[in-house]
Amino acid sequence: MQLDFSTLTEYQRYQLMASLIVPRPIALVTTLSAGGVVNAAPFSMFNMMGEEPPIVMISVNKHADGEVKDTAANILRTGEFVVHLADEAIAEQMHACGARVPPDVSEVAMVGFSTVPSNAVGPPRIAEAPVAFECRLWEKLETDSRYIFIGRVLWLHARDDLIDLEKTRVRLQNYFPVARFGASFYINTRERYALGENAAGGAAPRATQIDEI
């Protein structure tokens, strides 16, 4: 099967790309409105882009009617945002933050999250999230359908049991993020396996239970 993308509509391209380039990590992003309302919205077109400088990327689509989403409007105005990683414990609330509500309604309050002040940026972070990255806008791109924001990470916040500071390693056995799959489907990250020469002592790759990592 071969498809010439120039013959497809924008929505057809989205359907295919968004359901094939999976799984994708989810950024639950908090921003601050001009009136001080804390906005929270999930975006699965998101990832790390580098460590020097430490930068992450989120892609925010524009509404069909041309209206700019609250997240994009707030970042364009302030240049500040906080990216949270969602785990199983907050997956339902994260998903609910995707509802389209008026700018003066806080999704954080709507879904029952609580907030903690950030160290270096105006938007607060979500206390219930296992991971949060405070970001300042590094660069932005605009296409016909999206704003693409590249943020420089200023601070990392993580749940106490997630990071071994002595080794600067994440304790993966304590980390259960969720990811976006095609359509309205999500997946968890409990079934993990290692590949390569060092996997299972040089033996063939095998499924690894979470408590063995």
C-alpha positions as CSV (number, residue, x, y, z in Angstrom):
1,M,0.0,0.0,0.0
2,Q,1.4,3.4,-1.0
3,L,-0.2,6.7,-0.3
4,D,0.6,10.1,-1.9
5,F,0.2,12.6,0.9
6,S,-0.4,15.4,-1.6
7,T,-3.7,13.7,-2.5
8,L,-5.0,13.4,1.1
9,T,-6.8,16.0,3.1
10,E,-5.3,17.5,6.2
11,Y,-7.6,15.4,8.4
12,Q,-6.8,12.2,6.5
13,R,-3.1,12.8,7.0
14,Y,-3.7,13.5,10.7
15,Q,-5.7,10.2,11.1
16,L,-2.9,8.1,9.6
17,M,0.1,9.8,11.2
18,A,-1.5,10.1,14.7
19,S,-2.5,6.4,14.7
20,L,0.8,5.0,13.2
21,I,3.4,7.1,15.1
22,V,2.6,5.6,18.4
23,P,2.8,5.2,21.3
24,R,3.4,8.9,22.2
25,P,4.1,10.4,25.6
26,I,1.6,12.8,26.9
27,A,2.4,16.3,28.1
28,L,-0.1,17.7,30.6
29,V,0.7,21.4,30.3
30,T,-0.2,24.2,32.7
31,T,-0.2,27.8,31.7
32,L,-1.5,31.0,33.3
33,S,-4.1,33.3,31.7
34,A,-3.9,37.1,31.8
35,G,-6.6,37.0,34.5
36,G,-4.6,34.4,36.6
37,V,-6.7,31.3,35.7
38,V,-4.6,28.1,35.7
39,N,-5.2,26.3,32.4
40,A,-4.3,22.6,32.0
41,A,-4.5,20.6,28.7
42,P,-3.0,17.3,27.5
43,F,-1.0,17.1,24.3
44,S,0.4,13.9,22.8
45,M,2.4,15.6,20.0
46,F,5.2,16.0,22.5
47,N,8.7,14.8,23.3
48,M,12.2,15.5,24.5
49,M,14.5,17.2,21.9
50,G,17.8,17.4,23.6
51,E,19.8,17.8,26.8
52,E,22.2,20.7,25.9
53,P,20.3,22.9,26.1
54,P,17.6,20.7,27.8
55,I,14.6,21.2,25.6
56,V,11.2,19.7,25.0
57,M,8.6,20.2,22.3
58,I,4.8,20.5,22.4
59,S,2.6,20.9,19.3
60,V,-0.7,22.7,19.9
61,N,-3.3,22.5,17.2
62,K,-5.5,25.4,16.3
63,H,-9.3,25.2,16.5
64,A,-11.1,24.6,13.2
65,D,-12.8,28.0,13.6
66,G,-9.3,29.7,13.8
67,E,-9.5,30.4,17.5
68,V,-6.2,29.9,19.4
69,K,-6.3,27.3,22.2
70,D,-5.8,28.7,25.7
71,T,-2.5,26.9,26.1
72,A,-1.1,28.5,23.0
73,A,-2.4,31.9,23.8
74,N,-0.9,31.8,27.2
75,I,2.5,30.6,26.0
76,L,2.6,33.3,23.3
77,R,1.8,35.9,25.9
78,T,4.0,34.8,28.8
79,G,6.6,32.4,27.3
80,E,6.2,30.1,30.3
81,F,4.6,26.7,30.8
82,V,5.0,23.6,32.9
83,V,5.0,20.1,31.3
84,H,3.7,17.2,33.5
85,L,4.0,13.5,32.7
86,A,0.8,11.6,33.4
87,D,0.8,8.2,35.1
88,E,-2.0,5.7,35.7
89,A,-3.1,7.4,38.9
90,I,-4.0,10.6,37.2
91,A,-4.9,9.3,33.7
92,E,-8.6,9.9,34.0
93,Q,-8.1,13.5,35.2
94,M,-5.5,14.2,32.5
95,H,-8.0,13.0,29.8
96,A,-10.7,15.2,31.3
97,C,-8.5,18.2,31.0
98,G,-8.9,17.9,27.2
99,A,-12.5,19.2,27.3
100,R,-13.1,22.5,25.6
101,V,-14.1,25.0,28.3
102,P,-14.2,28.8,28.4
103,P,-10.8,30.5,29.2
104,D,-12.1,31.7,32.6
105,V,-12.7,28.0,33.7
106,S,-9.7,26.2,35.2
107,E,-9.4,22.6,34.2
108,V,-7.2,22.1,37.2
109,A,-10.1,22.9,39.6
110,M,-12.6,21.2,37.3
111,V,-11.0,17.8,37.6
112,G,-9.9,18.1,41.2
113,F,-6.2,18.6,40.9
114,S,-4.3,20.8,43.4
115,T,-1.4,23.0,42.6
116,V,2.0,24.0,44.0
117,P,3.9,27.2,43.1
118,S,6.7,26.7,40.6
119,N,10.3,27.9,41.3
120,A,11.1,29.9,38.2
121,V,7.9,30.4,36.1
122,G,4.5,31.8,36.8
123,P,2.3,28.8,36.0
124,P,2.0,26.5,39.0
125,R,2.6,22.7,38.8
126,I,0.1,20.0,39.5
127,A,0.8,18.4,42.9
128,E,-0.6,15.0,41.9
129,A,1.6,14.6,38.8
130,P,4.7,12.3,39.2
131,V,6.9,14.5,37.1
132,A,6.9,18.2,36.2
133,F,9.3,20.3,34.0
134,E,9.2,24.0,34.4
135,C,9.9,25.5,31.0
136,R,10.6,28.9,29.4
137,L,9.9,29.3,25.7
138,W,13.1,28.8,23.7
139,E,11.7,28.9,20.1
140,K,8.4,28.7,18.3
141,L,7.2,27.7,14.9
142,E,3.8,28.3,13.3
143,T,2.2,26.2,10.6
144,D,-1.3,26.5,9.1
145,S,-2.7,24.1,11.6
146,R,-0.4,24.3,14.7
147,Y,1.9,26.2,17.0
148,I,5.0,24.3,17.9
149,F,6.7,25.4,21.1
150,I,10.2,24.4,22.1
151,G,10.7,25.0,25.8
152,R,14.0,25.1,27.8
153,V,13.7,23.1,31.0
154,L,14.6,25.2,34.0
155,W,13.5,22.9,36.9
156,L,12.5,19.2,37.3
157,H,10.2,18.1,40.0
158,A,9.6,14.4,40.6
159,R,7.9,12.2,43.2
160,D,10.4,11.3,45.9
161,D,10.6,7.6,45.0
162,L,11.2,8.1,41.3
163,I,14.8,9.3,41.2
164,D,18.1,8.0,42.7
165,L,19.9,11.3,43.1
166,E,23.3,9.5,43.8
167,K,23.2,7.8,40.4
168,T,21.0,10.3,38.6
169,R,18.8,7.4,37.6
170,V,15.1,7.0,37.4
171,R,13.7,4.1,39.4
172,L,11.6,2.6,36.5
173,Q,10.0,0.1,38.8
174,N,8.2,2.9,40.5
175,Y,7.2,4.8,37.3
176,F,4.0,3.9,35.4
177,P,3.3,6.6,32.8
178,V,0.5,6.3,30.2
179,A,0.9,6.9,26.5
180,R,-1.4,7.8,23.6
181,F,-2.3,5.2,21.1
182,G,-4.5,5.6,18.0
183,A,-7.9,7.2,18.2
184,S,-9.2,7.5,21.8
185,F,-7.0,4.6,23.0
186,Y,-4.2,4.9,25.7
187,I,-1.7,2.3,26.8
188,N,0.2,1.6,30.0
189,T,3.8,0.7,30.3
190,R,3.8,-2.3,32.6
191,E,5.0,-4.9,30.2
192,R,8.6,-4.1,29.5
193,Y,11.5,-6.1,28.0
194,A,15.2,-5.5,27.3
195,L,17.0,-5.9,24.0
196,G,20.6,-6.2,23.1
197,E,23.8,-7.9,24.2
198,N,23.3,-7.1,27.9
199,A,19.7,-8.1,28.0
200,A,19.0,-11.0,30.4
201,G,22.8,-11.8,30.7
202,G,23.3,-12.1,26.9
203,A,20.5,-14.5,26.4
204,A,17.7,-13.9,23.9
205,P,15.4,-11.0,24.7
206,R,12.6,-11.9,27.0
207,A,9.6,-10.2,28.5
208,T,10.5,-8.6,31.8
209,Q,8.1,-8.2,34.6
210,I,8.0,-4.7,36.1
211,D,9.4,-5.9,39.5
212,E,12.4,-7.4,37.7
213,I,13.6,-4.1,36.3
